[in-house]
Amino acid sequence: MALSQARPGRQGIITSVGRHVGEHAAEMERRLLEMGFVEGAQIEVLHEGPFGRDPMVVRLDDMRVALRRAEADLVQIGLTGDAP
């Protein structure tokens, strides 16, 4: 599932980053990889913004990162644990 679809409290493992076509998507993918959004990293959705659920805050291994939904849409995750 796309990270952008996950709700607060959900945890998972990143399975892929990117795979979207276009120059803008390639640049966003590069920035995500530089921030540590790599296959196998553990991730948890901590918070969603009140308007349009943007931005969202995630815990990526041991750091917190705020992302826009368009960026989170490039990250695929496999969910772990039970839904809250």
Long-range contacts (C-beta under 8 A, 24 or more apart in sequence): 1-76, 1-77, 1-78, 1-79, 2-72, 2-73, 2-75, 2-76, 2-77, 3-43, 3-45, 3-56, 3-58, 3-67, 3-72, 3-73, 3-75, 3-76, 3-77, 4-56, 4-69, 4-70, 4-72, 4-73, 4-75, 6-45, 6-77, 6-79, 7-45, 7-48, 7-84, 8-45, 8-46, 8-47, 8-48, 8-84, 9-44, 9-45, 9-83, 9-84, 10-44, 10-45, 10-79, 10-81, 10-83, 10-84, 11-42, 11-43, 11-44, 11-45, 11-79, 11-80, 11-81, 12-42, 12-43, 12-44, 12-77, 12-78, 12-79, 12-80, 13-40, 13-41, 13-42, 13-43, 13-77, 13-78, 13-80, 14-38, 14-39, 14-40, 14-41, 14-43, 14-75, 14-76, 14-77, 15-39, 15-76, 15-77, 15-78, 16-75, 16-76, 17-74, 17-75, 17-76, 18-74, 19-74, 19-76, 20-74, 25-74, 28-70, 28-71, 28-74, 29-74, 31-71, 32-71, 32-74, 32-75, 35-60, 35-65, 36-60, 36-61, 36-63, 37-75, 43-75, 43-77
